[in-house]
Amino acid sequence: MGSIKLLAGQTAIYGLSSIIGRLFNYMLVPMYTRIFTTDQYGVVTEMYAYVAFLIVVLTYGMETAFFRFSSKTENKTEIYSSTLISIFVTSTIFIGLTSFFSVPIANWLRYPNHTEYVIWFAIIVGLDALSAIPMAKLRELEKAKLFAGINLINIFVNIALNLFFLVYCRNHFSTNGEESNWLVKLCYNPEIGVGYVFISNLVATITRTLLLLPQMLKINFVYNGAIIRKMLVYSLPLLIAGLAGIVNETIDRVMIKRILMNSIGELGAMTQLGIYGACYKVSIIITIFIQAFRYAAEPFFFSQQKDANAREIYRNVMTYFIIASSTIFLSIMLFIDVVMMFVGEKFRIGEDVVPILLMANICLGIFFNLSIWYKLTEKTIYGAGITLFGALITIILNYIWIPSLGYMGSAWATLACYVSMTILSYFIGQRHYPINYNLLKGIGYPLSVLLLYHISTLISHDTEVSQFLVNAVILLLFVGSVYIIEKPRFLHNHQ
């Protein structure tokens, strides 16, 4: 139980930076959805979909490979140095090539007048990939506070610049025009518009890279090609899995634009994309929790593999994860009217996608827990195969459902994908690395919160106060029931 407490503590610290940072970033969404039109916000949604894909390409599974190989050797410095040099070389090549071909890339994206977007994002993605390894080193060393501090600085710089450009400069310019002060004249051009979102991200990414320089430069620069080749054999299936995973997470935003352009035009397609992207952000709380959990869990899972009770630990971690994520789901959905106020009114039409995407994210978190079997047994090819299967489902269902259902089709495709991957991973994993997961609780808790949410929608209310009170009681009933069910086992584990 002490090891799970350690994981919980690490998750809390990693989560602090993620939660505070993401929540502050999330506070930008109300601003974006009130400043930009739905189609303009669609540009932001689309560009960041490509970023997610490219970061996976440029890290090519080396982050997980670094944890795996570093845990197996005493010569951790050589592993770290070789990995860092490899990522540095590939990121530099990527930035150079993308910048050189920025014009044809911008034309393909249908932003021919904004080749600067391509160059900015090339630098952002390249530096993000480079930063992944020193950040992984901090996680390995369990320097969660330093990790969190660097992340928070990166986030706060991004937020501060967004507020400077899109609130201070924009408002000052709209009031004073050409009579604006020298700072606004120097820094602000209204024609850049959503570009200021990207500029803010670029400066924040450069800042984080500079903060990580001491972690990069204080090592002995040694490159062991033999080690890198072994790491690549291990990581390439993870790259395939990562690419397929990003397809699952982001291809819907690309397909919404490309498919709907033919039926409702580019403006209509970008409007749908903007609404979908904004409502996707409503699931941010559960996404933050999963991200924080993943930061702490990956090195934790590897460190526990030699423990005699490792499988029992993994089983308990899964149960606690499902309880936490189910509670988050119910909390959001019971008070969805309040949560949806964070996006602009013209975006709230997409509210129906929120419960679907929340449940999809729970399934994704369960899949991550299950994935420990192929990482520990070094059968990462299975992980690649399962995720490719999910990507195939995502692409096929989006292609079938987007023309008739629009962004709702994308939401259902996301859920179908993650449910399928979870089921497949569980049954294959039980053959290669059996863990006695509690299926009754694993299925029962998510179904319970779905049922409780459905019941809450059937209750009529005279006032908003009565609705709030009834929903609060429903939430407390679930939490209390979970406490009663789990208390005996929790006490047993502490004896």
Secondary structure per residue as TSV (DSSP state, phi and psi in degrees):
chain	resnum	aa	ss	phi	psi
A	1	M	-	360.0	-30.0
A	2	G	H	-61.8	-35.7
A	3	S	H	-66.9	-35.9
A	4	I	H	-69.4	-35.5
A	5	K	H	-61.0	-40.4
A	6	L	H	-61.8	-45.2
A	7	L	H	-60.6	-42.9
A	8	A	H	-62.4	-40.5
A	9	G	H	-65.5	-44.2
A	10	Q	H	-64.9	-41.5
A	11	T	H	-60.2	-39.2
A	12	A	H	-63.4	-41.6
A	13	I	H	-71.3	-47.7
A	14	Y	H	-60.8	-39.4
A	15	G	H	-66.2	-30.9
A	16	L	H	-59.4	-47.8
A	17	S	H	-67.5	-39.7
A	18	S	H	-68.7	-46.0
A	19	I	H	-67.5	-50.4
A	20	I	H	-62.3	-47.7
A	21	G	H	-64.5	-48.2
A	22	R	H	-65.4	-38.8
A	23	L	H	-64.9	-39.0
A	24	F	H	-66.9	-41.2
A	25	N	H	-62.6	-38.0
A	26	Y	H	-63.5	-31.0
A	27	M	T	-66.6	-15.6
A	28	L	H	-75.6	-25.5
A	29	V	H	-59.9	-46.8
A	30	P	H	-56.4	-36.7
A	31	M	H	-67.4	-48.5
A	32	Y	H	-58.6	-44.1
A	33	T	H	-78.2	-1.9
A	34	R	H	-109.4	-25.6
A	35	I	H	-85.3	-46.4
A	36	F	S	-95.1	152.8
A	37	T	-	-75.4	168.7
A	38	T	H	-60.7	-38.0
A	39	D	H	-73.3	-33.1
A	40	Q	H	-66.1	-41.1
A	41	Y	H	-67.8	-24.2
A	42	G	H	-61.5	-32.4
A	43	V	H	-63.5	-45.4
A	44	V	H	-60.5	-46.4
A	45	T	H	-58.8	-45.4
A	46	E	H	-66.6	-46.6
A	47	M	H	-62.4	-39.6
A	48	Y	H	-74.5	-19.5
A	49	A	H	-66.2	-41.2
A	50	Y	H	-68.4	-35.7
A	51	V	H	-59.3	-47.6
A	52	A	H	-57.8	-41.5
A	53	F	H	-65.2	-46.0
A	54	L	H	-69.3	-33.5
A	55	I	H	-63.6	-38.1
A	56	V	H	-63.2	-41.8
A	57	V	H	-61.0	-45.7
A	58	L	H	-79.1	-17.1
A	59	T	H	-95.1	-18.4
A	60	Y	T	35.1	47.3
A	61	G	T	74.4	4.8
A	62	M	H	-73.3	-20.1
A	63	E	H	-65.6	-49.7
A	64	T	H	-67.0	-38.9
A	65	A	H	-61.3	-38.1
A	66	F	H	-59.8	-46.6
A	67	F	H	-61.2	-45.0
A	68	R	H	-64.1	-50.3
A	69	F	H	-75.4	-32.6
A	70	S	H	-68.2	-31.3
A	71	S	T	-74.6	-15.2
A	72	K	T	-100.6	-2.3
A	73	T	-	-136.6	156.9
A	74	E	S	-85.7	-22.0
A	75	N	-	-87.6	67.3
A	76	K	H	-69.9	-29.8
A	77	T	H	-63.1	-41.0
A	78	E	H	-67.0	-38.8
A	79	I	H	-61.9	-47.4
A	80	Y	H	-63.6	-47.1
A	81	S	H	-62.3	-46.5
A	82	S	H	-63.9	-41.5
A	83	T	H	-64.5	-44.6
A	84	L	H	-62.9	-43.4
A	85	I	H	-63.7	-42.2
A	86	S	H	-60.3	-46.9
A	87	I	H	-66.4	-38.2
A	88	F	H	-60.4	-45.8
A	89	V	H	-63.8	-48.3
A	90	T	H	-67.4	-36.1
A	91	S	H	-67.8	-39.6
A	92	T	H	-63.7	-43.2
A	93	I	H	-61.9	-42.8
A	94	F	H	-61.6	-46.9
A	95	I	H	-60.3	-43.4
A	96	G	H	-64.0	-48.7
A	97	L	H	-66.9	-42.6
A	98	T	H	-64.6	-40.4
A	99	S	H	-64.9	-39.2
A	100	F	H	-65.9	-38.2
A	101	F	T	-101.2	27.7
A	102	S	H	-62.5	-34.1
A	103	V	H	-67.1	-53.5
A	104	P	H	-63.7	-32.5
A	105	I	H	-66.0	-43.6
A	106	A	H	-63.0	-37.9
A	107	N	H	-64.4	-40.7
A	108	W	H	-65.0	-36.2
A	109	L	T	-75.1	-8.2
A	110	R	T	68.5	32.2
A	111	Y	-	-123.5	59.9
A	112	P	T	-62.3	-23.2
A	113	N	T	-92.6	7.3
A	114	H	-	-134.4	57.1
A	115	T	H	-64.0	-22.2
A	116	E	H	-64.0	-28.9
A	117	Y	H	-58.1	-43.4
A	118	V	H	-62.7	-45.9
A	119	I	H	-66.5	-45.0
A	120	W	H	-58.0	-46.3
A	121	F	H	-72.7	-27.6
A	122	A	H	-61.3	-43.6
A	123	I	H	-68.0	-43.6
A	124	I	H	-58.4	-49.6
A	125	V	H	-66.7	-43.2
A	126	G	H	-60.7	-45.5
A	127	L	H	-71.3	-34.8
A	128	D	H	-61.2	-43.9
A	129	A	H	-63.3	-43.3
A	130	L	H	-63.1	-38.9
A	131	S	H	-69.9	-21.1
A	132	A	H	-60.7	-36.7
A	133	I	H	-74.5	-50.4
A	134	P	H	-61.1	-32.0
A	135	M	H	-67.4	-36.7
A	136	A	H	-65.5	-36.9
A	137	K	H	-62.0	-40.8
A	138	L	H	-62.8	-37.9
A	139	R	H	-66.8	-41.5
A	140	E	H	-62.5	-40.5
A	141	L	T	-77.9	-1.0
A	142	E	T	59.4	33.1
A	143	K	-	-89.9	63.7
A	144	A	H	-64.2	-33.5
A	145	K	H	-68.0	-42.2
A	146	L	H	-66.3	-42.6
A	147	F	H	-56.0	-48.3
A	148	A	H	-65.0	-40.6
A	149	G	H	-61.2	-45.1
A	150	I	H	-65.3	-41.7
A	151	N	H	-62.1	-42.3
A	152	L	H	-66.5	-39.8
A	153	I	H	-61.5	-44.8
A	154	N	H	-56.8	-44.8
A	155	I	H	-69.4	-42.8
A	156	F	H	-66.9	-35.2
A	157	V	H	-63.4	-43.9
A	158	N	H	-60.6	-46.5
A	159	I	H	-64.7	-45.4
A	160	A	H	-60.0	-41.5
A	161	L	H	-70.2	-37.2
A	162	N	H	-59.3	-45.6
A	163	L	H	-66.2	-37.6
A	164	F	I	-64.3	-50.3
A	165	F	I	-72.8	-48.9
A	166	L	I	-92.4	-13.5
A	167	V	I	-110.8	-63.3
A	168	Y	I	-64.6	-58.0
A	169	C	I	-65.0	-44.4
A	170	R	H	-62.9	-46.1
A	171	N	H	-66.8	-40.5
A	172	H	H	-64.5	-41.9
A	173	F	H	-68.7	-41.0
A	174	S	H	-64.8	-26.8
A	175	T	H	-85.5	-40.7
A	176	N	H	-109.8	-16.2
A	177	G	G	58.2	-130.5
A	178	E	G	-68.6	-10.1
A	179	E	G	-90.8	10.5
A	180	S	-	-62.3	160.6
A	181	N	-	-70.0	170.3
A	182	W	H	-62.3	-34.1
A	183	L	H	-67.4	-43.6
A	184	V	H	-65.8	-43.0
A	185	K	H	-60.6	-36.6
A	186	L	H	-72.9	-37.7
A	187	C	H	-105.1	-16.7
A	188	Y	-	-122.3	133.8
A	189	N	-	-134.7	114.3
A	190	P	T	-59.3	-21.8
A	191	E	T	-70.7	-19.5
A	192	I	T	-70.6	-35.9
A	193	G	T	53.0	-119.9
A	194	V	T	-63.7	-15.0
A	195	G	H	-57.8	-26.9
A	196	Y	H	-68.2	-25.9
A	197	V	H	-62.5	-41.7
A	198	F	H	-74.6	-39.2
A	199	I	H	-62.1	-42.2
A	200	S	H	-60.6	-42.8
A	201	N	H	-63.3	-41.7
A	202	L	H	-60.8	-48.7
A	203	V	H	-64.2	-40.4
A	204	A	H	-63.8	-39.3
A	205	T	H	-66.4	-42.0
A	206	I	H	-61.7	-41.2
A	207	T	H	-60.6	-45.7
A	208	R	H	-62.9	-39.9
A	209	T	H	-61.9	-41.1
A	210	L	H	-64.5	-37.7
A	211	L	H	-67.2	-27.5
A	212	L	H	-88.1	-8.1
A	213	L	H	-53.4	-42.9
A	214	P	H	-58.4	-36.2
A	215	Q	H	-68.5	-27.8
A	216	M	H	-84.5	-35.3
A	217	L	H	-92.7	-15.5
A	218	K	S	-84.3	2.0
A	219	I	S	-92.1	163.6
A	220	N	-	-82.2	120.6
A	221	F	-	-76.6	95.8
A	222	V	-	-123.6	131.7
A	223	Y	-	-118.9	117.9
A	224	N	-	-109.2	100.7
A	225	G	H	-62.1	-33.8
A	226	A	H	-64.9	-41.0
A	227	I	H	-65.4	-43.5
A	228	I	H	-61.7	-38.9
A	229	R	H	-63.8	-40.4
A	230	K	H	-65.8	-40.2
A	231	M	H	-65.2	-36.8
A	232	L	H	-67.0	-37.7
A	233	V	H	-60.1	-39.6
A	234	Y	H	-72.8	-39.6
A	235	S	H	-87.2	-25.5
A	236	L	H	-60.6	-41.2
A	237	P	H	-60.7	-33.1
A	238	L	H	-68.2	-33.8
A	239	L	H	-62.8	-46.0
A	240	I	H	-59.8	-44.2
A	241	A	H	-63.6	-40.2
A	242	G	H	-65.3	-42.3
A	243	L	H	-64.2	-43.7
A	244	A	H	-64.1	-37.4
A	245	G	H	-63.5	-40.5
A	246	I	H	-69.6	-33.9
A	247	V	H	-58.2	-44.5
A	248	N	H	-60.8	-38.2
A	249	E	H	-83.2	-32.1
A	250	T	H	-125.4	-15.7
A	251	I	H	-64.1	-24.8
A	252	D	H	-60.6	-37.3
A	253	R	H	-69.0	-33.1
A	254	V	H	-72.3	-42.9
A	255	M	H	-70.7	-34.0
A	256	I	H	-56.2	-46.4
A	257	K	H	-66.2	-50.2
A	258	R	H	-67.6	-38.5
A	259	I	H	-78.0	-45.3
A	260	L	H	-75.5	-19.1
A	261	M	H	-57.5	-34.3
A	262	N	H	-74.3	-23.5
A	263	S	H	-105.8	-37.4
A	264	I	H	-121.1	6.5
A	265	G	H	85.2	166.1
A	266	E	H	-65.2	-41.8
A	267	L	H	-63.1	-44.5
A	268	G	H	-64.4	-40.6
A	269	A	H	-64.4	-44.3
A	270	M	H	-67.4	-30.9
A	271	T	H	-64.7	-47.1
A	272	Q	H	-60.9	-41.4
A	273	L	H	-64.1	-41.0
A	274	G	H	-64.5	-43.6
A	275	I	H	-62.7	-46.3
A	276	Y	H	-62.3	-44.3
A	277	G	H	-63.2	-39.8
A	278	A	H	-67.5	-44.2
A	279	C	H	-70.2	-27.5
A	280	Y	H	-60.1	-34.0
A	281	K	G	-65.8	-22.6
A	282	V	G	-64.9	-25.4
A	283	S	G	-83.0	15.0
A	284	I	H	-61.9	-34.6
A	285	I	H	-62.8	-46.3
A	286	I	H	-71.3	-31.1
A	287	T	H	-65.7	-40.9
A	288	I	H	-60.8	-46.2
A	289	F	H	-59.7	-45.4
A	290	I	H	-64.6	-40.8
A	291	Q	H	-63.5	-45.6
A	292	A	H	-61.3	-42.1
A	293	F	H	-61.8	-43.2
A	294	R	H	-65.5	-40.3
A	295	Y	H	-55.7	-44.9
A	296	A	H	-82.3	-34.3
A	297	A	H	-73.0	-37.9
A	298	E	H	-60.6	-54.7
A	299	P	H	-64.4	-32.4
A	300	F	H	-63.5	-46.9
A	301	F	H	-59.0	-42.8
A	302	F	H	-67.7	-38.3
A	303	S	H	-69.5	-22.9
A	304	Q	T	-92.9	-3.6
A	305	Q	T	-64.7	-24.9
A	306	K	T	-89.6	-6.2
A	307	D	S	-69.1	139.9
A	308	A	T	-62.9	-28.0
A	309	N	T	-104.3	26.4
A	310	A	H	-57.0	-44.5
A	311	R	H	-68.2	-33.5
A	312	E	H	-67.4	-36.9
A	313	I	H	-64.1	-45.6
A	314	Y	H	-62.5	-37.4
A	315	R	H	-63.3	-46.0
A	316	N	H	-66.8	-39.0
A	317	V	H	-59.2	-43.0
A	318	M	H	-59.9	-46.2
A	319	T	H	-61.5	-45.9
A	320	Y	H	-66.2	-35.3
A	321	F	H	-63.2	-45.6
A	322	I	H	-64.6	-39.4
A	323	I	H	-61.4	-48.3
A	324	A	H	-63.5	-46.9
A	325	S	H	-69.0	-34.7
A	326	S	H	-66.5	-38.4
A	327	T	H	-64.3	-40.4
A	328	I	H	-63.2	-43.7
A	329	F	H	-56.9	-50.1
A	330	L	H	-65.1	-38.2
A	331	S	H	-62.3	-43.3
A	332	I	H	-67.0	-46.7
A	333	M	H	-72.9	-31.6
A	334	L	H	-68.6	-26.5
A	335	F	T	-121.0	36.8
A	336	I	H	-62.8	-31.7
A	337	D	H	-61.7	-37.3
A	338	V	H	-72.9	-44.2
A	339	V	H	-60.8	-40.9
A	340	M	G	-69.6	-13.4
A	341	M	G	-67.8	-13.7
A	342	F	G	-74.1	-18.0
A	343	V	S	-105.5	155.0
A	344	G	-	-59.9	154.1
A	345	E	G	-58.7	-36.1
A	346	K	G	-72.0	-10.4
A	347	F	G	-97.0	-13.2
A	348	R	G	-72.2	-9.3
A	349	I	G	-62.0	-19.6
A	350	G	G	-92.3	16.1
A	351	E	T	-55.8	-31.8
A	352	D	T	-64.2	-18.1
A	353	V	H	-79.4	-17.0
A	354	V	H	-61.1	-53.3
A	355	P	H	-62.3	-32.5
A	356	I	H	-65.6	-45.9
A	357	L	H	-70.5	-34.1
A	358	L	H	-62.5	-47.1
A	359	M	H	-66.6	-34.4
A	360	A	H	-62.3	-40.4
A	361	N	H	-67.5	-34.8
A	362	I	H	-61.3	-44.5
A	363	C	H	-61.8	-37.9
A	364	L	H	-63.2	-42.4
A	365	G	H	-64.4	-39.2
A	366	I	H	-63.8	-41.9
A	367	F	H	-60.6	-40.0
A	368	F	H	-62.2	-42.0
A	369	N	H	-60.2	-43.5
A	370	L	H	-65.8	-28.9
A	371	S	T	-64.9	-9.7
A	372	I	H	-60.8	-27.6
A	373	W	H	-64.9	-41.7
A	374	Y	H	-83.0	-19.3
A	375	K	H	-76.8	-40.6
A	376	L	H	-72.5	-35.3
A	377	T	T	-87.8	1.0
A	378	E	T	59.0	29.3
A	379	K	-	-103.0	54.7
A	380	T	H	-66.7	-16.6
A	381	I	H	-61.7	-31.4
A	382	Y	H	-66.5	-40.5
A	383	G	H	-60.2	-40.9
A	384	A	H	-63.4	-42.9
A	385	G	H	-64.6	-42.3
A	386	I	H	-64.7	-43.6
A	387	T	H	-70.5	-35.0
A	388	L	H	-62.8	-39.5
A	389	F	H	-59.6	-43.0
A	390	G	H	-63.4	-40.7
A	391	A	H	-63.4	-38.7
A	392	L	H	-62.9	-43.2
A	393	I	H	-61.9	-44.4
A	394	T	H	-58.5	-49.4
A	395	I	H	-64.7	-46.1
A	396	I	H	-63.7	-47.2
A	397	L	H	-69.7	-37.1
A	398	N	H	-62.6	-41.9
A	399	Y	H	-63.4	-37.4
A	400	I	H	-77.9	-42.6
A	401	W	H	-91.8	-28.9
A	402	I	H	-59.8	-44.0
A	403	P	H	-58.1	-33.2
A	404	S	H	-100.6	-32.3
A	405	L	H	-108.5	-8.4
A	406	G	T	64.3	-139.1
A	407	Y	H	-68.7	-21.6
A	408	M	H	-62.5	-35.6
A	409	G	H	-61.8	-37.9
A	410	S	H	-65.8	-39.9
A	411	A	H	-63.4	-46.4
A	412	W	H	-65.9	-35.7
A	413	A	H	-64.3	-39.0
A	414	T	H	-62.4	-45.4
A	415	L	H	-64.1	-45.2
A	416	A	H	-60.2	-39.4
A	417	C	H	-61.1	-52.3
A	418	Y	H	-71.4	-33.0
A	419	V	H	-63.4	-44.7
A	420	S	H	-63.1	-44.3
A	421	M	H	-64.1	-39.7
A	422	T	H	-63.9	-47.0
A	423	I	H	-62.5	-46.3
A	424	L	H	-63.0	-45.1
A	425	S	H	-63.6	-38.6
A	426	Y	H	-62.0	-50.3
A	427	F	H	-69.4	-38.0
A	428	I	H	-70.0	-41.1
A	429	G	H	-62.2	-34.3
A	430	Q	H	-67.1	-19.7
A	431	R	H	-83.0	-31.8
A	432	H	H	-103.0	-30.7
A	433	Y	S	-150.5	74.7
A	434	P	-	-64.4	130.4
A	435	I	-	-128.8	130.9
A	436	N	-	-82.3	69.8
A	437	Y	-	-65.0	149.2
A	438	N	-	-84.5	94.6
A	439	L	H	-67.4	-33.8
A	440	L	H	-60.6	-45.2
A	441	K	H	-75.2	-38.5
A	442	G	H	-60.8	-36.3
A	443	I	H	-91.1	-36.6
A	444	G	H	-66.4	-42.8
A	445	Y	H	-64.1	-48.8
A	446	P	H	-61.3	-40.0
A	447	L	H	-66.1	-34.0
A	448	S	H	-64.2	-43.6
A	449	V	H	-70.3	-32.7
A	450	L	H	-63.2	-43.5
A	451	L	H	-65.3	-43.5
A	452	L	H	-64.0	-39.3
A	453	Y	H	-64.2	-42.5
A	454	H	H	-62.6	-41.8
A	455	I	H	-60.6	-40.8
A	456	S	H	-62.1	-31.0
A	457	T	H	-75.9	-18.1
A	458	L	H	-87.7	-12.2
A	459	I	S	-87.5	124.9
A	460	S	-	-85.8	148.8
A	461	H	-	-132.1	140.8
A	462	D	S	-81.0	-34.0
A	463	T	S	-135.7	163.9
A	464	E	H	-67.2	-31.1
A	465	V	H	-64.6	-44.3
A	466	S	H	-65.2	-38.0
A	467	Q	H	-61.5	-44.4
A	468	F	H	-60.7	-45.7
A	469	L	H	-65.8	-44.3
A	470	V	H	-62.5	-44.8
A	471	N	H	-66.1	-35.3
A	472	A	H	-63.9	-39.7
A	473	V	H	-64.4	-42.3
A	474	I	H	-59.9	-44.5
A	475	L	H	-62.8	-44.4
A	476	L	H	-64.9	-35.2
A	477	L	H	-62.6	-42.0
A	478	F	H	-65.3	-49.2
A	479	V	H	-60.5	-43.5
A	480	G	H	-63.0	-40.5
A	481	S	H	-63.5	-42.9
A	482	V	H	-62.3	-41.7
A	483	Y	H	-61.4	-44.0
A	484	I	H	-64.0	-41.8
A	485	I	H	-67.6	-42.4
A	486	E	H	-88.2	-18.2
A	487	K	H	-56.8	-45.9
A	488	P	H	-58.5	-45.0
A	489	R	H	-67.9	-38.0
A	490	F	H	-62.8	-43.9
A	491	L	H	-67.4	-38.2
A	492	H	H	-61.0	-41.3
A	493	N	H	-69.0	-18.0
A	494	H	H	-93.8	-6.5
A	495	Q	-	-79.7	360.0
